[in-house]
């Protein structure tokens, strides 16, 4: 079982106004099981300018948020950063 926290997990620890729906989802979903599936299918590569790729589970969570809140990539970036 992977106990290493992702960037998103660490950032969420610092958030004081947690969305109760997202908190409930985070507690109900077995992220480790999803992460194992993603890792088996996802090959980490380096972008053209040499930056490392985000972990697959982080990108999966971002896609879920985009779908839930109907956000485009630029909108998600604005919310995330």
Backbone bond lengths (Angstrom), bond angles and torsions (degrees), N, CA, C in turn:
res aa  C-N    CA-C-N  psi(-1)  N-CA   C-N-CA  omega(-1)  CA-C   N-CA-C  phi
1 X - - - 1.446 - - 1.523 109.30 -
2 X 1.320 116.64 128.95 1.456 122.43 -178.26 1.524 110.05 -82.04
3 X 1.334 116.34 114.79 1.469 120.10 -179.74 1.520 111.65 -99.07
4 X 1.330 117.12 0.09 1.450 120.97 179.33 1.526 109.83 -69.82
5 X 1.335 116.13 131.19 1.458 120.65 -178.86 1.524 110.07 -85.42
6 X 1.329 114.90 142.91 1.457 120.02 177.50 1.517 109.57 -83.26
7 X 1.301 116.46 169.18 1.463 122.79 176.88 1.524 110.44 -55.19
8 X 1.316 116.20 -42.94 1.466 120.99 -179.42 1.525 110.43 -64.34
9 X 1.319 117.37 -42.81 1.467 120.49 178.55 1.522 110.96 -59.84
10 X 1.325 116.74 -43.83 1.464 120.54 179.60 1.524 111.67 -65.37
11 X 1.315 116.50 -39.94 1.465 120.02 178.12 1.524 111.23 -66.34
12 X 1.315 116.79 -38.93 1.464 120.59 -179.42 1.523 112.25 -64.70
13 X 1.323 116.94 -28.39 1.468 120.05 177.84 1.524 111.38 -64.63
14 X 1.331 116.97 -26.29 1.459 121.37 -178.64 1.515 113.50 -89.98
15 X 1.309 117.65 -5.68 1.459 121.51 -177.68 1.527 109.23 -83.11
16 X 1.331 115.28 131.83 1.465 118.98 -179.96 1.519 112.01 -98.16
17 X 1.317 118.38 -27.82 1.465 121.39 179.68 1.527 109.87 -103.24
18 X 1.314 115.28 73.51 1.462 121.96 -176.42 1.528 109.72 -75.37
19 X 1.320 114.98 134.66 1.459 121.63 175.63 1.533 107.78 -71.61
20 X 1.341 118.27 120.94 1.468 119.83 -176.67 1.531 113.65 -61.56
21 X 1.320 117.54 -32.32 1.470 120.33 178.36 1.526 109.92 -66.43
22 X 1.317 116.37 -45.87 1.468 119.85 179.81 1.522 111.04 -66.61
23 X 1.314 117.11 -36.90 1.459 120.98 178.09 1.536 110.62 -63.35
24 X 1.319 116.44 -41.48 1.467 120.87 178.61 1.529 110.69 -64.90
25 X 1.334 116.54 -43.73 1.466 121.08 177.55 1.521 110.00 -60.02
26 X 1.328 115.85 -43.91 1.465 120.69 -178.56 1.529 111.40 -61.27
27 X 1.321 116.87 -35.33 1.465 120.47 179.25 1.526 112.42 -78.16
28 X 1.322 117.83 -31.69 1.466 121.38 -176.07 1.521 114.00 -82.98
29 X 1.315 117.20 -34.36 1.467 121.52 -174.63 1.527 110.28 -80.71
30 X 1.296 115.65 134.46 1.472 122.47 176.91 1.531 108.49 -85.16
31 X 1.330 115.98 83.28 1.465 121.16 -174.62 1.523 112.49 -62.08
32 X 1.325 117.69 -33.19 1.465 120.15 179.66 1.524 111.75 -61.56
33 X 1.320 116.19 -41.00 1.470 119.67 179.50 1.520 110.84 -65.78
34 X 1.318 116.64 -42.19 1.467 120.73 178.43 1.523 109.69 -65.21
35 X 1.328 116.02 -42.74 1.464 120.54 -179.04 1.525 111.11 -60.36
36 X 1.323 118.16 -40.91 1.473 121.22 178.29 1.526 111.00 -60.58
37 X 1.332 116.11 -43.08 1.479 119.90 178.62 1.527 110.60 -63.99
38 X 1.341 115.52 -44.10 1.465 119.45 -178.89 1.522 111.76 -63.61
39 X 1.317 116.03 -43.58 1.466 120.26 -179.07 1.523 111.20 -61.44
40 X 1.336 116.42 -35.75 1.462 118.72 -179.73 1.530 111.97 -69.57
41 X 1.331 117.80 -21.81 1.470 121.58 -177.54 1.526 113.75 -107.20
42 X 1.330 116.85 -19.34 1.454 121.96 -170.80 1.514 110.17 -103.51
43 X 1.315 116.04 124.59 1.461 120.49 178.64 1.524 108.05 -104.05
44 X 1.323 115.90 117.44 1.456 120.15 178.69 1.527 109.59 -69.07
45 X 1.303 115.64 131.30 1.458 120.83 176.21 1.519 108.80 -130.73
46 X 1.303 115.47 170.09 1.456 121.73 177.69 1.512 107.81 -102.61
47 X 1.335 116.98 139.02 1.465 119.96 179.12 1.520 110.31 -71.50
48 X 1.310 115.96 172.33 1.466 121.52 -176.69 1.526 112.61 -58.35
49 X 1.337 117.05 -31.71 1.462 118.79 -179.27 1.526 112.49 -94.59
50 X 1.339 117.71 10.69 1.455 121.36 172.26 1.514 116.48 91.44
51 X 1.329 118.31 -0.06 1.462 119.37 179.34 1.525 109.67 -75.56
52 X 1.334 116.93 140.79 1.467 118.45 177.79 1.529 111.24 -72.19
53 X 1.310 115.47 152.47 1.462 120.84 179.45 1.526 109.80 -72.17
54 X 1.325 116.18 153.38 1.464 120.63 172.97 1.527 108.39 -69.79
55 X 1.322 116.98 151.83 1.470 118.59 175.19 1.529 110.84 -59.93
56 X 1.316 116.06 148.18 1.463 121.45 -176.67 1.521 112.13 -58.89
57 X 1.322 118.00 -38.90 1.463 120.62 -177.62 1.531 110.62 -66.42
58 X 1.312 117.68 -34.08 1.470 120.90 177.14 1.521 110.08 -64.72
59 X 1.324 116.33 -45.74 1.461 119.83 179.91 1.532 110.95 -65.63
60 X 1.323 116.95 -35.80 1.463 121.01 177.25 1.531 110.19 -62.93
61 X 1.320 116.80 -44.33 1.469 121.19 178.93 1.532 110.90 -64.79
62 X 1.315 116.65 -38.95 1.465 120.44 177.08 1.531 110.13 -62.20
63 X 1.317 116.50 -44.77 1.468 120.05 178.53 1.529 111.83 -61.97
64 X 1.316 117.17 -38.63 1.465 120.36 176.68 1.531 111.10 -62.52
65 X 1.321 116.14 -44.75 1.467 119.81 178.75 1.523 111.23 -63.21
66 X 1.324 116.47 -41.64 1.460 120.10 178.08 1.523 110.70 -60.04
67 X 1.299 116.14 -42.67 1.462 120.74 -179.17 1.533 111.41 -68.21
68 X 1.327 116.23 -43.78 1.467 121.13 -178.49 1.522 112.46 -63.38
69 X 1.333 115.75 -39.64 1.465 120.58 -174.21 1.525 113.39 -108.08
70 X 1.334 116.79 9.51 1.457 122.49 177.49 1.535 111.78 53.13
71 X 1.325 115.35 53.17 1.458 121.41 -177.86 1.526 111.00 -105.72
72 X 1.312 115.96 139.63 1.464 121.16 173.35 1.534 108.20 -79.32
73 X 1.324 117.13 172.73 1.459 120.19 176.67 1.530 111.56 -58.69
74 X 1.353 119.25 -49.34 1.471 118.99 178.95 1.537 113.03 -61.86
75 X 1.327 117.22 -36.82 1.466 120.01 177.67 1.528 110.75 -65.48
76 X 1.313 116.57 -40.58 1.460 120.49 179.32 1.518 110.79 -64.83
77 X 1.314 116.70 -41.28 1.463 120.38 177.27 1.518 111.47 -60.88
78 X 1.324 116.58 -41.18 1.465 121.08 179.44 1.533 111.13 -63.94
79 X 1.315 116.54 -38.04 1.473 120.63 -179.88 1.529 110.31 -74.56
80 X 1.325 116.00 -40.95 1.472 121.70 -174.46 1.519 111.86 -70.49
81 X 1.327 116.01 -43.88 1.469 118.99 -176.24 1.475 107.79 -101.17
